[in-house]
Amino acid sequence: MTSPHPSATCSWSGVLPAVTTQFDADLRVDLAATGAVQAALIRDGVHGLVALGTVGENNSLSAEEKRSVLRTAVEAAAGRVPVVAGVSELTTPAAVAFARDAEAIGATGLMLLPAMVYVPTPRELEFHFRSVAQATRLPIMLYNNPPAYRVSIDIETLSRLAEVPNIVAVKESSPDPRRFTDVVNACGDRFVLFAGLDDLVFEGVSLGARGWISGLTNAFPRESLALYQALRAGDLERARTLYRWFMPLLHLDAGHDLVQAIKLAEQVMGRGSERVRPPRLPLAGARREEVIRMVERAAASRDRLP
């Protein structure tokens, strides 16, 4: 196993793109291209990287590929920004093993998902999260995404998990913005909140989220940073203008084909490739033309943004 770089402190704030995993023409993981995408985002000023999330096609990678992609992210960051590793496995023992390996590789934190495929009871969900947390010293962000993973971290379970010291944050991808307030009312400031759906970032940050884990930042990093900074500064007029300009693209993050759409946007912007692994297939036909038009329209008009 490679020796990790000294890690940046995980500040749990700011814009953290859910970075893509790049593939070559034979759909093998292209580590050089993946590292180049990650390094370009850091140069553009993002506050950290989330590797191996949904957009990183975690569940389309083998166990060793996941570890190689994470090593690449740690090397690309070189201690300049935090690297958060997605933990998305079929079983609790596999998630524990990956969490331990991620810590050894040099990740700064973990983004922990429920076990894939199986829909747990609240007791089983809590057991999974506690087991992974006990296996690592790294700080952990829980990822709540009911539409994608058919599991909602209920408020009662979240309240009990408040006693686990290294569970420190929640990425909230519920399509209901009331969830941010419900978490704060139940848990106070115990958990750092992150907006997890691109097309709810205005609402999420306005309601107390300190950060944004974003898909479209892969294609438009500077505009994403400008929107976040306007929201954090309370410049709502500028934030509304940026949000309205960005919204057609931000909606892509909430679609079932978000990975394909985001990678196509990356390609149009000259930042990556649209290649994805089956069962995903690159967008085709009218949908592909629609996304290309949206990206090109945004690129052509961004110079007029405030």
Secondary structure, 3 states (H helix, E strand, C coil): CCCCCCCCCCCCCEEEEECCCCECCCCCECHHHHHHHHHHHHHCCCCCEEECCCCCCHHHCCHHHHHHHHHHHHHHHCCCCCEEEEECCCCHHHHHHHHHHHHHHCCCEEEECCCCCCCCCHHHHHHHHHHHHHCCCCCEEEEECHHHHCCCCCHHHHHHHCCCCCEEEEEECCCCCHHHHHHHHHHCCCCEEEECCHHHHHHHHHCCCCEEEECHHHCCHHHHHHHHHHHHHCCHHHHHHHHHHHHHHHHHHHCCCHHHHHHHHHHHCCCCCCCCCCCCCCCCHHHHHHHHHHHHHHHHHHHHCC
